[in-house]
């Protein structure tokens, strides 16, 4: 079953909206798609950060070095 699309309104100062439109044009996408992508990227970053904090708490602060991870994956 497809989810229903919901809409919202975002207000920007004229100068910022102009920058959004210019960047979207450079990227070859609509301003709406540019803003949607920016919001989704920020949301993903926030969720990744929360996941990392949870994992660090679960590990009691114990970490593994990058070199050890590469060795475990056979990438050294």
C-alpha distances in whole Angstrom, upper triangle without the diagonal:
4,7,9,12,15,19,22,26,28,32,34,38,39,40,37,35,37,37,33,34,36,35,31,34,35,32,31,28,27,28,25,24,27,26,22,24,27,24,22,25,27,24,24,28,28,25,28,31,29,29,32,34,32,33,37,37,36,39,41,42,43,42,42,44,42,45,44,41,42,44,42,39,42,42,46
4,6,9,12,16,19,23,25,28,31,34,35,37,34,31,34,34,30,30,33,31,28,30,32,29,28,24,23,25,21,20,23,23,19,20,23,21,19,22,24,22,22,26,26,24,26,29,28,28,31,33,32,33,36,37,36,38,41,41,42,41,41,43,41,44,44,40,41,44,41,39,42,42,45
4,6,9,13,16,19,22,25,28,32,33,34,31,29,32,31,28,28,31,29,26,29,31,28,27,24,22,23,19,18,21,20,17,19,21,19,17,20,22,19,20,23,23,22,24,27,26,26,29,31,30,31,34,35,34,37,39,39,41,40,40,42,40,43,43,39,41,43,41,39,42,42,45
4,6,10,13,17,20,23,26,30,31,32,30,27,30,30,26,27,30,29,26,28,30,28,27,23,21,22,18,18,21,19,16,19,21,19,18,21,22,20,21,25,24,23,26,28,28,28,31,32,32,33,36,37,37,39,41,42,43,42,43,44,43,46,46,42,43,46,44,42,45,44,48
4,7,10,14,16,20,22,26,27,29,26,23,26,26,23,23,26,25,22,25,27,24,24,20,18,18,14,14,17,16,13,16,18,16,15,19,20,18,20,23,23,22,25,27,27,27,30,32,31,33,36,36,37,39,41,41,42,41,42,43,42,45,45,41,42,46,44,41,45,43,47
4,7,11,13,17,20,24,25,27,24,22,25,25,22,22,26,25,22,25,27,25,24,21,18,18,14,15,17,15,13,16,18,15,15,19,19,17,20,23,22,22,25,27,26,27,30,31,31,33,35,36,36,39,41,40,42,41,42,44,42,46,46,42,43,47,45,43,46,45,48
4,7,10,14,16,20,21,23,21,18,21,22,19,19,23,22,20,22,25,23,23,19,16,15,11,13,16,13,11,15,16,14,15,18,19,17,20,23,22,22,25,27,27,28,31,32,32,34,36,37,38,40,42,41,43,42,43,44,43,46,46,43,44,48,46,44,47,46,48
4,7,10,13,17,18,21,18,16,20,20,17,18,22,21,19,22,25,23,23,19,17,15,11,14,15,12,11,15,15,13,15,18,17,16,20,22,21,22,25,26,25,28,30,31,31,34,35,36,37,40,41,40,42,41,43,43,42,46,46,43,44,48,46,44,48,46,48
4,7,10,13,15,17,15,13,17,18,15,16,20,20,18,21,23,22,23,19,16,13,11,14,15,12,12,16,15,13,16,19,18,18,21,23,22,23,26,27,27,29,32,32,33,35,37,37,39,41,42,41,44,42,44,44,43,47,47,44,46,49,48,46,49,47,50
4,7,10,12,14,12,10,14,15,12,14,17,17,16,19,21,21,21,18,15,12,11,13,13,10,11,14,13,12,15,17,16,16,20,21,20,22,25,25,26,28,30,30,32,34,35,36,38,40,41,40,42,41,42,42,41,45,45,43,44,47,46,45,48,46,48
4,7,9,12,10,9,12,14,12,14,17,17,17,19,22,22,22,20,17,13,13,16,15,12,14,17,15,14,18,19,18,19,22,23,22,25,27,27,28,31,32,32,34,36,37,38,40,42,43,41,44,42,44,44,43,46,47,45,46,49,49,47,50,48,50
4,6,8,6,6,9,10,10,12,14,15,15,18,19,20,21,19,16,12,13,16,14,11,14,17,14,14,18,19,18,19,23,23,22,25,27,27,28,31,32,32,34,37,37,38,40,42,43,41,43,42,43,43,41,45,46,44,45,48,48,46,49,47,48
4,6,5,6,9,10,11,12,14,16,17,18,20,21,22,21,18,15,16,19,17,14,18,20,17,18,21,22,20,23,26,25,25,28,30,30,31,34,35,35,37,39,39,40,43,44,45,43,45,44,45,45,43,47,48,46,47,50,50,49,51,49,50
4,6,5,6,9,10,11,12,14,15,16,18,20,21,19,17,14,15,18,16,15,19,20,18,19,23,23,22,25,27,27,28,31,32,32,34,36,37,37,40,42,42,43,46,47,48,46,48,46,47,47,45,48,50,48,48,52,52,50,52,50,51
4,5,5,6,9,10,11,12,14,15,17,18,20,19,17,14,16,19,16,15,19,20,18,19,23,22,22,24,27,26,27,30,31,31,33,35,36,36,39,41,41,42,45,46,47,44,46,44,45,45,43,46,48,46,46,50,50,48,50,47,49
4,5,5,6,9,10,11,12,14,15,16,18,17,15,12,14,16,13,12,15,16,14,15,19,19,18,21,23,22,23,26,27,27,29,32,32,33,35,37,37,39,41,42,43,41,43,41,42,41,40,43,45,42,43,47,47,45,47,44,46
4,5,5,6,9,10,10,12,14,15,16,15,12,9,11,13,11,10,14,15,14,15,18,19,18,21,23,23,24,27,28,28,30,32,33,34,36,38,39,40,42,44,45,43,45,43,43,43,41,44,46,43,44,48,47,45,48,45,47
4,5,5,6,9,10,11,12,14,15,14,13,10,13,15,13,13,16,17,16,18,21,21,21,23,26,25,27,29,30,31,33,35,36,37,39,40,41,43,45,46,47,45,47,44,45,44,42,45,47,45,45,48,49,46,48,46,47
4,5,5,6,8,10,11,12,14,14,13,10,13,14,11,11,15,15,14,16,19,18,18,21,23,23,24,27,28,28,30,32,33,34,36,38,38,40,42,43,44,42,43,41,42,41,38,42,44,41,41,45,45,43,45,42,44
4,6,5,6,9,10,10,12,11,9,6,9,10,8,8,12,12,11,13,16,16,16,19,20,20,22,24,25,26,28,30,31,32,34,36,36,38,40,41,42,40,42,40,40,39,37,40,42,40,40,43,43,41,43,41,42
4,6,5,6,9,10,10,9,8,5,9,10,8,10,13,14,13,15,18,18,19,21,23,23,25,27,28,29,31,33,34,35,37,39,40,41,43,44,46,44,45,43,43,42,40,43,45,42,42,46,46,43,45,43,45
4,5,5,6,9,10,10,10,8,12,13,10,12,15,15,15,18,20,19,20,23,24,24,26,29,29,30,33,34,35,36,38,39,40,42,44,45,46,44,45,43,43,42,39,42,44,42,41,45,45,43,45,42,43
4,5,5,6,9,9,9,8,12,11,8,10,13,12,12,15,17,16,17,20,21,21,23,26,26,27,29,31,31,33,35,36,37,39,41,41,43,41,42,39,39,38,36,38,41,38,37,41,42,39,41,38,40
4,5,5,6,5,6,5,9,8,6,9,11,11,11,14,15,15,17,19,20,21,23,25,26,27,29,30,31,33,35,36,37,39,41,42,43,41,42,40,40,39,36,39,41,38,38,42,42,39,41,38,40
4,5,5,6,7,8,11,11,9,12,15,14,15,18,19,19,21,23,24,24,27,29,29,30,33,34,35,37,39,39,41,43,44,45,47,45,46,43,43,42,39,42,44,41,40,44,44,41,43,40,42
4,5,8,10,11,14,13,11,14,16,15,15,18,19,19,21,23,24,24,26,28,28,30,32,33,34,36,38,38,39,42,43,44,46,43,44,41,41,39,36,39,41,38,38,41,42,39,40,37,39
4,6,9,10,12,10,8,12,13,12,13,16,17,16,18,21,21,21,24,25,25,27,30,30,31,33,35,35,37,39,40,41,43,41,41,38,38,37,34,37,39,36,35,39,39,36,38,35,37
4,7,9,12,10,9,13,14,13,15,18,18,18,21,23,23,24,26,28,28,30,32,33,33,36,38,38,39,42,43,44,46,44,44,41,41,40,37,39,41,38,38,41,41,38,40,37,39
4,7,8,6,7,10,11,10,12,15,15,16,18,20,20,22,24,25,26,28,30,31,32,34,36,36,38,40,41,42,44,42,43,41,40,40,37,40,41,38,38,41,41,38,40,37,40
4,5,5,6,9,10,11,12,14,15,16,18,20,21,22,24,26,27,29,30,31,33,35,36,37,39,41,42,43,45,43,44,42,42,42,39,42,44,40,40,44,43,41,43,40,43
4,5,5,6,8,10,11,12,14,15,17,18,20,21,23,24,26,27,29,30,31,33,35,36,37,39,41,42,44,42,43,41,41,41,39,42,43,40,40,44,44,41,43,41,43
4,5,5,6,9,10,11,12,14,15,16,18,20,21,22,24,26,27,28,30,32,33,34,36,38,39,40,42,41,42,40,41,41,38,42,43,40,40,44,43,40,43,41,43
4,5,5,6,8,10,10,12,14,15,16,18,20,21,22,24,26,26,28,30,31,32,34,36,37,38,40,39,40,38,38,38,36,39,40,37,37,40,40,37,39,37,40
4,6,5,6,9,10,11,12,14,15,16,18,20,21,23,24,26,27,29,30,31,33,35,36,37,39,37,39,36,36,36,34,37,38,35,35,39,39,36,38,36,38
4,5,5,6,9,10,11,12,14,15,17,18,20,21,23,24,26,27,29,30,32,33,35,36,38,36,38,36,36,36,34,37,39,36,36,40,39,37,40,37,40
4,5,5,6,9,10,11,12,14,15,16,18,20,21,22,24,26,27,28,30,32,33,34,36,35,36,34,35,35,33,37,37,34,35,39,38,35,38,36,39
4,5,5,6,9,10,10,12,14,15,16,18,20,21,22,24,26,27,28,30,31,33,34,33,34,32,32,32,30,33,34,31,32,35,34,32,35,33,35
4,6,5,6,9,10,11,12,14,15,17,18,20,21,23,24,26,27,29,30,31,33,31,33,31,31,31,29,33,34,31,31,35,34,32,35,33,35
4,5,5,6,9,10,11,12,14,15,17,18,20,21,23,24,26,27,29,30,32,30,32,30,31,32,30,33,34,31,32,36,35,33,36,34,36
4,5,5,6,9,10,10,12,14,15,16,18,20,21,22,24,26,27,28,30,29,30,29,29,30,28,31,32,29,30,33,32,30,33,31,34
4,5,5,6,9,10,10,12,14,15,16,18,20,21,22,24,26,27,29,27,28,26,27,27,25,28,29,26,27,31,30,28,31,29,31
4,5,5,6,9,10,11,12,14,15,17,18,20,21,23,24,26,27,25,27,25,26,27,25,29,30,27,28,32,31,29,32,30,32
4,5,5,6,9,10,11,12,14,15,17,18,20,21,23,24,26,25,26,25,26,27,26,29,30,27,28,32,30,29,32,31,33
4,5,5,6,9,10,10,12,14,15,16,18,20,21,22,24,23,24,23,23,24,23,26,27,23,25,28,27,25,29,27,29
4,6,5,6,9,10,10,12,14,15,16,18,20,21,23,21,22,20,21,22,21,24,25,22,24,27,26,25,28,26,28
4,5,5,6,9,10,11,12,14,15,17,18,20,21,20,22,21,22,23,22,26,26,24,26,29,28,27,30,29,31
4,5,5,6,9,10,10,12,14,15,16,18,20,19,21,20,21,23,22,26,25,23,25,28,26,25,29,28,30
4,5,5,6,9,10,10,12,14,15,16,18,17,18,17,18,19,18,22,22,19,21,24,23,22,25,24,26
4,5,5,6,9,10,10,12,14,15,17,15,17,15,17,18,18,22,22,20,22,25,24,23,27,25,27
4,5,5,6,9,10,11,12,14,15,15,17,16,19,20,20,24,24,21,24,27,25,25,28,28,29
4,5,5,6,9,10,10,12,14,14,15,15,16,18,18,22,21,19,21,24,22,22,25,25,27
4,5,5,6,9,10,10,12,11,12,11,13,15,15,19,18,16,19,21,20,20,23,23,24
4,5,5,6,9,10,11,10,12,12,15,17,18,21,20,19,22,24,23,23,27,26,27
4,5,5,6,9,10,10,12,13,16,18,19,23,21,19,23,25,23,23,27,27,28
4,5,5,6,9,9,10,10,12,15,16,19,18,16,19,21,19,20,23,23,25
4,5,5,6,5,7,8,11,13,15,18,17,16,19,21,19,21,24,24,25
4,5,5,6,9,11,14,17,19,22,20,19,23,24,22,24,27,27,28
4,5,8,9,11,14,17,19,22,19,18,22,23,21,22,26,26,27
4,5,5,8,10,14,16,19,16,16,19,20,18,20,23,24,25
4,6,9,12,15,18,21,18,18,22,23,21,23,26,27,27
4,6,10,13,16,18,16,16,20,21,20,22,25,25,25
4,7,10,13,15,13,14,17,18,17,19,22,22,22
4,7,10,12,10,10,14,15,14,16,19,19,19
4,7,8,6,7,10,11,11,13,15,15,15
4,5,5,6,9,10,11,13,14,13,13
4,5,5,6,9,10,11,12,11,10
4,5,5,6,9,10,10,9,7
4,5,5,6,9,10,10,9
4,5,5,6,9,8,9
4,5,5,6,5,6
4,5,5,6,5
4,6,8,9
4,5,8
4,6
4
